[in-house]
Amino acid sequence: MWTAVSLVFWRGIAWFLVRMVFWLGVVVVALANGPSGQTTPAQESGATEIITGAIGPTTAKLPQHTLAPADLVEPWRGPHKAPRRAP
């Protein structure tokens, strides 16, 4: 016989599973749709081209200097405080 506590427990588990399935469905639909109309050259290349490019020589040259000038700037560090001397 089901007690009131066990019914509440299983009802909570059931709602948790329903919510989890809903959000997983939302994520799957969002990933399936992807960005609309915006593709980069990296997205257009196939998996075999990427693997062969990593393993062996390729005819296409990839850009070597991909950092922006702001990425090359040394980070700012505040003024250096000298250690205190013991009195």
HELIX and SHEET records of a PDB file:
HELIX    1   1 ALA A    4  ASN A   33  1                                  30    
HELIX    2   2 PRO A   41  GLU A   44  1                                   4    
HELIX    3   3 ALA A   47  ILE A   55  1                                   9    
HELIX    4   4 PRO A   69  LEU A   72  1                                   4    
END                                                                             
